């Protein structure tokens, strides 16, 4: 079965500094990887995905993620954090379920707090 | 999110009552999912559906029932609500799984069982 680990419950960063939110995964076959963001009292919003191609994936709101196959990681990054980036971030991997369908498995989430 | 709506937005119910959470999507996506979000657990999959009349259990299906008679609707029923089912419930949908924009989520239903 597939799994996702987000080792940090919370990440604190000063506005203007680079940020990294970590994610590692385990899945059989080629990984389909995703990052989502959740603002308070809202549903999850898609940020970016990796399916194939370049290891550096660019997404919404200036975020990017680096796929590293050897380390089975898919860390989310942004060169310069904004206070408005403060939110809950989820990493997800698509994997094959026992019933033969591909389903996403999400990590526990990392709360990003950007300080002014 | 436009295109996938959940209702009600908030619900308070009593222990032992049956309650149904509704999910409707307008994209004709084949896949639909129900997750619950709890502090410390992230998102856990309850049930999913690959197409109309095809449903399957996820990680935490006990106490829940789903149906999918039409592609666009995927209701989640708590047959006899318990306090442990107090949570925020999210519905999601996807076309070709993993393609394009991944999974699209509704705004959630906050359910409180008293």
Interface residues (C-beta under 8 A of the other chain):
Chain A: X6 X32 X34 X36 X41 X42 X43 X44 X45 X46 X49 X51 X90 X92 X94 X97 X99 X101 X102 X103 X104 X105 X106 X107 X108 X109
Chain B: X1 X31 X33 X35 X40 X41 X42 X43 X45 X48 X50 X56 X58 X90 X92 X97 X98 X99 X101 X102 X103 X104 X105 X106 X107 X108
